[in-house]
Amino acid sequence: MRRYEDNYKQKGLRKQLVDSIRQKGITDENVLAAINNIPRHYFLDTAFEGIAYEDRAFPIGEGQTISQPYTVAYQTQLLDVKPFEKVLEIGTGSAYQACVLGELKVNLYTIERQKKLFDLVKTFPYKSKYPTIKFFYGDGYEGLPTYAPFDKILVTAAAPAIPEKLLKQLKTGGKMVIPVGAQDVQRMLRITKTGADEYQEDVFDDFSFVPMLTGKKG
C-alpha cells in the first residue's frame, strides 16, 4: 500500500510552482490557493515524485496525461466558478483538475471514458477529501443529461468541434471552457449561453491537449 506524505520540501516546491504560474499571468487568488493546497505528487506514479512540481504534463497511462499546472489554472480561471455551482467536467484523468475544482467548493460531476483510469480514481484515497465530487464512467460527448443543466462545463481534452449535446446541458447564463481544434494545437474557447439557443464565443490562447474521443473504453 502506497503511503501518501506531503513534506516540507514538497510544500516548498508547490509554493515555487504557484509563484511561477502567477508570473505567467494567473491572477485568481482562489485558483492559486487551490493549486498550492493540493499535493500534485499524490496523482503521479512514485517515479515522478521528484519532478511532480515542474510546470509540465506527465503521462498517467492509457495514452492520457495529467495536465500542466498552468493549463489547469488557466482553464479554471476562465471558468470562473463560484462555491456550490453545479459543474460538469469532461475527462477525469488523474482527478487532479477535479480536486482543484473540489477545493473551490463546487458540486462536481466528472466523466472518464477510460475504464482503467476510472477504476484507479475510484480507489484513490485523496479524493475522499472532496465529497462534493461525483465520478462517472461514460462518454464525454454525451455529457450527463440526467443531471443537467449545469452552471459550468469544463472539457479537458481537445474537441475537433464544440459538442452540441454539451451546449444543451448548460444553463442559460452558464459557461463552457473547451480547447477546440483537430491539429496538434488547439484554441481555448469560452462559450457563454445567452439564450435558449444563443451563445457568445470568446477566444483565448493556444494549448495542446490529448484528443477528446467518442464512446467508452473498457
ZIGI-V411206 format. One record per run of one state. SS is the DSSP state (2 for helix, 1 for strand, 0 for the rest). FROM is the first residue (numbers start at 1). TO is the last residue. If there is no record, write none. Layout:
ss from to
SS FROM TO
SS FROM TO
//
This chain:
ss from to
0 1 7
2 8 23
0 24 28
2 29 37
0 38 39
2 40 43
0 44 45
2 46 51
0 52 57
1 58 61
0 62 63
1 64 66
0 67 68
2 69 79
0 80 85
1 86 90
0 91 95
2 96 103
0 104 106
1 107 112
0 113 113
1 114 114
2 115 122
0 123 124
2 125 129
0 130 132
1 133 137
0 138 139
2 140 142
0 143 149
1 150 155
0 156 157
1 158 159
0 160 163
2 164 168
0 169 169
1 170 180
0 181 185
1 186 195
0 196 197
1 198 207
0 208 210
1 211 211
0 212 216
1 217 217
0 218 218
//
